[in-house]
Amino acid sequence: MKVQIAAALAALAMGGAALAQPPAGGGGQSPSPEVQAARQAMMQACAADMKSNCDGKTGREMMMCMRDAGDKVSAPCKDAMAKMMAARRPPAGQ
């Protein structure tokens, strides 16, 4: 079971990293330390929720499943997901 959770977290990390990449040909930059920290905190806070609600899904499919799980997701996981989304938004005025 621990191996499955670790695999899900690794898949989410790889999927998240892929989503954070700039579009092909675009001049983007790597995720900020704040985004990276928020992503790591979310993966830790949501490990049990990912296992119980979205087992077998990875990357973007996992994130969509977690978002769609709604009230089934624990409060700490919801908070961590909100913080990650807030960290990914560009600062106001940019």
C-alpha positions as CSV (number, residue, x, y, z in Angstrom):
1,M,0.0,0.0,0.0
2,K,2.9,2.4,0.8
3,V,4.3,1.6,-2.6
4,Q,1.1,2.5,-4.3
5,I,0.9,5.8,-2.5
6,A,4.5,6.6,-3.3
7,A,3.8,5.7,-6.9
8,A,0.8,8.0,-7.0
9,L,2.8,10.8,-5.5
10,A,5.6,10.3,-7.9
11,A,3.1,10.3,-10.8
12,L,1.5,13.4,-9.6
13,A,4.8,15.1,-9.2
14,M,5.8,14.2,-12.8
15,G,2.4,15.2,-14.1
16,G,2.5,18.5,-12.2
17,A,6.0,19.2,-13.5
18,A,4.8,18.5,-17.1
19,L,1.8,20.9,-16.6
20,A,4.2,23.5,-15.3
21,Q,6.4,23.5,-18.4
22,P,6.1,26.4,-20.8
23,P,4.4,25.6,-24.1
24,A,6.7,24.4,-26.9
25,G,8.6,27.3,-28.4
26,G,7.5,29.6,-25.5
27,G,10.0,31.5,-23.4
28,G,8.7,30.4,-20.0
29,Q,10.6,29.7,-16.8
30,S,10.6,26.9,-14.3
31,P,8.1,27.0,-11.4
32,S,8.9,29.4,-8.6
33,P,10.1,28.0,-5.3
34,E,6.7,29.0,-3.9
35,V,4.9,26.9,-6.5
36,Q,7.2,24.0,-5.9
37,A,6.7,24.2,-2.1
38,A,3.0,24.4,-2.5
39,R,2.9,21.4,-4.9
40,Q,5.0,19.4,-2.4
41,A,2.7,20.4,0.5
42,M,-0.4,19.5,-1.5
43,M,1.0,16.0,-2.4
44,Q,1.7,15.3,1.3
45,A,-1.7,16.7,2.5
46,C,-3.6,14.8,-0.2
47,A,-1.9,11.4,-0.3
48,A,-4.7,9.6,1.4
49,D,-7.4,11.5,-0.5
50,M,-5.7,10.6,-3.8
51,K,-5.6,7.0,-2.9
52,S,-9.2,6.8,-1.8
53,N,-10.8,9.0,-4.5
54,C,-8.5,8.7,-7.5
55,D,-6.5,5.5,-7.3
56,G,-4.9,4.6,-10.6
57,K,-5.0,8.1,-12.1
58,T,-1.9,10.2,-12.7
59,G,-0.9,13.7,-13.8
60,R,-3.6,15.9,-15.1
61,E,-6.2,13.1,-14.8
62,M,-5.4,12.9,-11.1
63,M,-5.7,16.6,-10.6
64,M,-9.1,16.7,-12.4
65,C,-10.3,13.8,-10.3
66,M,-9.3,15.5,-7.1
67,R,-11.0,18.7,-8.1
68,D,-14.1,16.8,-9.0
69,A,-14.1,14.8,-5.8
70,G,-15.4,17.9,-4.0
71,D,-16.8,17.1,-0.6
72,K,-15.0,13.7,-0.5
73,V,-11.7,15.5,-0.1
74,S,-10.4,16.3,3.4
75,A,-10.2,19.8,4.6
76,P,-6.4,19.8,4.8
77,C,-6.2,18.6,1.2
78,K,-8.7,21.2,0.0
79,D,-6.6,23.9,1.7
80,A,-3.4,22.6,0.2
81,M,-4.9,22.5,-3.3
82,A,-6.2,26.1,-2.9
83,K,-2.8,27.3,-1.8
84,M,-1.1,25.6,-4.8
85,M,-3.6,27.2,-7.2
86,A,-3.0,30.6,-5.6
87,A,0.8,30.1,-5.9
88,R,0.5,29.3,-9.6
89,R,-1.4,32.6,-10.4
90,P,0.7,35.5,-11.6
91,P,0.8,38.4,-9.2
92,A,-1.8,41.1,-9.7
93,G,-0.8,43.6,-12.4
94,Q,1.3,41.3,-14.5
